[in-house]
Amino acid sequence: MTTTVTKTAKVIAALESGVELTGKQIESRYNVGNARALISSIRMQGYPVFLNKRTNSLGETYSKYRLGTAPRSVVAAGYQALAAG
């Protein structure tokens, strides 16, 4: 019996291993059509994915997604929203 790993699971595994990925990297490495939509669905599953802007030595700015730790205020707001129904 073979198991198939979804694109979402592959991206989550990469982020959990500490890799920072741009939207274009997600689309090309994992054959994803819309990286922003995939990241949004990962966030809806409860993963704290952050988008950080970086500037290289040439002054070019780009953004990378990374998995982080959600601030306590965000976690508290989520629990309050769940409790409110």
PASEBA-1860 file (N, C-alpha, C; in nm, 3 decimals):
! residues 85
1> MTTTVTKT> 0.084/-0.117/0.000/0.000/0.000/0.000/0.089/0.124/0.000 ~ 0.061/0.217/-0.089/0.139/0.340/-0.095/0.058/0.454/-0.034 ~ 0.130/0.546/0.025/0.064/0.664/0.080/0.107/0.784/-0.002 ~ 0.012/0.871/-0.030/0.044/0.992/-0.105/0.051/1.108/-0.008 ~ 0.149/1.192/-0.029/0.167/1.309/0.055/0.117/1.429/-0.024 ~ 0.027/1.506/0.035/-0.030/1.620/-0.035/0.072/1.734/-0.045 ~ 0.043/1.825/-0.135/0.129/1.943/-0.152/0.132/2.023/-0.023 ~ 0.016/2.033/0.041/0.008/2.107/0.167/0.097/2.044/0.272
9> AKVIAALE> 0.094/1.912/0.282/0.176/1.842/0.380/0.325/1.861/0.352 ~ 0.362/1.864/0.224/0.502/1.884/0.187/0.549/2.024/0.228 ~ 0.464/2.125/0.204/0.501/2.262/0.240/0.508/2.276/0.392 ~ 0.413/2.216/0.464/0.415/2.220/0.611/0.543/2.154/0.663 ~ 0.579/2.040/0.606/0.701/1.970/0.649/0.824/2.056/0.625 ~ 0.829/2.125/0.512/0.943/2.212/0.483/0.950/2.327/0.582 ~ 0.836/2.390/0.609/0.834/2.501/0.704/0.869/2.454/0.845 ~ 0.822/2.336/0.883/0.853/2.282/1.016/1.002/2.250/1.031
17> SGVELTGK> 1.069/2.221/0.920/1.211/2.192/0.927/1.296/2.319/0.933 ~ 1.230/2.434/0.926/1.301/2.561/0.940/1.332/2.632/0.810 ~ 1.286/2.579/0.699/1.312/2.641/0.570/1.222/2.764/0.553 ~ 1.279/2.872/0.502/1.201/2.990/0.465/1.182/2.986/0.314 ~ 1.058/3.007/0.269/1.026/2.994/0.127/0.955/3.118/0.074 ~ 0.991/3.158/-0.048/0.916/3.264/-0.114/0.795/3.201/-0.181 ~ 0.701/3.284/-0.223/0.584/3.233/-0.293/0.622/3.159/-0.421 ~ 0.719/3.214/-0.494/0.763/3.150/-0.619/0.829/3.015/-0.592
25> QIESRYNV> 0.904/3.006/-0.482/0.967/2.878/-0.448/0.861/2.773/-0.416 ~ 0.757/2.812/-0.344/0.649/2.719/-0.310/0.581/2.671/-0.439 ~ 0.554/2.765/-0.529/0.486/2.730/-0.654/0.572/2.637/-0.741 ~ 0.702/2.662/-0.748/0.785/2.580/-0.836/0.827/2.448/-0.773 ~ 0.867/2.448/-0.646/0.915/2.325/-0.582/0.804/2.224/-0.558 ~ 0.686/2.274/-0.525/0.577/2.183/-0.485/0.462/2.181/-0.584 ~ 0.483/2.243/-0.702/0.383/2.243/-0.809/0.248/2.297/-0.761 ~ 0.253/2.410/-0.691/0.133/2.474/-0.636/0.093/2.587/-0.729
33> GNARALIS> -0.035/2.598/-0.759/-0.082/2.703/-0.848/-0.088/2.840/-0.783 ~ -0.127/2.846/-0.657/-0.144/2.973/-0.587/-0.086/2.959/-0.446 ~ 0.035/3.010/-0.427/0.103/2.996/-0.299/0.029/3.068/-0.187 ~ -0.027/3.185/-0.215/-0.098/3.261/-0.111/-0.219/3.184/-0.060 ~ -0.291/3.119/-0.150/-0.408/3.040/-0.110/-0.365/2.920/-0.026 ~ -0.256/2.856/-0.064/-0.206/2.742/0.012/-0.164/2.785/0.152 ~ -0.092/2.896/0.162/-0.049/2.946/0.293/-0.171/2.983/0.377 ~ -0.271/3.041/0.315/-0.393/3.076/0.387/-0.460/2.951/0.444
41> SIRMQGYP> -0.465/2.843/0.366/-0.525/2.719/0.415/-0.442/2.657/0.527 ~ -0.310/2.671/0.518/-0.223/2.622/0.625/-0.247/2.701/0.753 ~ -0.265/2.831/0.740/-0.295/2.915/0.857/-0.430/2.877/0.919 ~ -0.526/2.844/0.833/-0.658/2.804/0.884/-0.652/2.672/0.959 ~ -0.550/2.592/0.933/-0.530/2.467/1.006/-0.463/2.491/1.141 ~ -0.426/2.616/1.168/-0.370/2.650/1.298/-0.220/2.669/1.302 ~ -0.155/2.665/1.188/-0.009/2.685/1.185/0.022/2.835/1.180 ~ 0.112/2.882/1.267/0.148/3.025/1.267/0.253/3.054/1.158
49> VFLNKRTN> 0.206/3.082/1.037/0.295/3.111/0.926/0.307/3.263/0.912 ~ 0.430/3.310/0.910/0.458/3.453/0.901/0.523/3.484/0.767 ~ 0.497/3.605/0.716/0.559/3.652/0.594/0.654/3.766/0.631 ~ 0.783/3.743/0.613/0.884/3.841/0.650/0.948/3.899/0.526 ~ 0.968/4.033/0.526/1.036/4.099/0.416/1.185/4.098/0.443 ~ 1.262/4.071/0.338/1.408/4.068/0.347/1.463/4.161/0.238 ~ 1.582/4.212/0.261/1.651/4.293/0.162/1.790/4.232/0.139 ~ 1.823/4.206/0.013/1.954/4.147/-0.016/2.060/4.256/-0.027
57> SLGETYSK> 2.182/4.217/-0.056/2.294/4.311/-0.061/2.282/4.412/-0.174 ~ 2.198/4.384/-0.273/2.176/4.476/-0.384/2.063/4.574/-0.357 ~ 2.000/4.561/-0.241/1.890/4.649/-0.205/1.754/4.603/-0.255 ~ 1.748/4.483/-0.311/1.621/4.429/-0.360/1.544/4.367/-0.244 ~ 1.415/4.394/-0.240/1.331/4.343/-0.132/1.250/4.223/-0.182 ~ 1.241/4.121/-0.098/1.159/4.004/-0.127/1.097/3.955/0.003 ~ 0.997/3.871/-0.007/0.925/3.821/0.110/0.939/3.670/0.119 ~ 0.955/3.622/0.242/0.967/3.478/0.266/0.869/3.435/0.375
65> YRLGTAPR> 0.808/3.319/0.353/0.720/3.260/0.453/0.804/3.175/0.548 ~ 0.769/3.178/0.675/0.836/3.095/0.774/0.734/3.055/0.880 ~ 0.763/2.945/0.946/0.679/2.898/1.055/0.736/2.954/1.184 ~ 0.653/3.016/1.265/0.700/3.078/1.389/0.614/3.038/1.506 ~ 0.627/3.115/1.611/0.548/3.095/1.731/0.449/3.210/1.741 ~ 0.324/3.177/1.753/0.222/3.281/1.761/0.232/3.353/1.895 ~ 0.217/3.486/1.894/0.217/3.561/2.019/0.100/3.518/2.109 ~ 0.118/3.529/2.238/0.013/3.489/2.333/-0.117/3.563/2.308
73> SVVAAGYQ> -0.108/3.690/2.268/-0.229/3.768/2.244/-0.311/3.711/2.129 ~ -0.243/3.659/2.027/-0.313/3.600/1.913/-0.380/3.469/1.953 ~ -0.309/3.387/2.030/-0.367/3.261/2.077/-0.487/3.290/2.167 ~ -0.475/3.388/2.255/-0.585/3.424/2.344/-0.706/3.473/2.266 ~ -0.682/3.555/2.162/-0.792/3.604/2.079/-0.862/3.490/2.008 ~ -0.785/3.391/1.964/-0.845/3.275/1.897/-0.935/3.195/1.992 ~ -0.888/3.173/2.113/-0.969/3.100/2.211/-1.093/3.181/2.248 ~ -1.080/3.312/2.258/-1.196/3.395/2.290/-1.299/3.390/2.177
81> ALAAG> -1.251/3.389/2.053/-1.343/3.380/1.940/-1.414/3.245/1.938 ~ -1.342/3.137/1.971/-1.405/3.006/1.977/-1.507/2.998/2.089 ~ -1.476/3.059/2.203/-1.567/3.056/2.317/-1.694/3.137/2.290 ~ -1.679/3.243/2.209/-1.795/3.328/2.179/-1.891/3.259/2.083 ~ -1.841/3.159/2.012/-1.927/3.079/1.926/-1.932/3.131/1.790
END
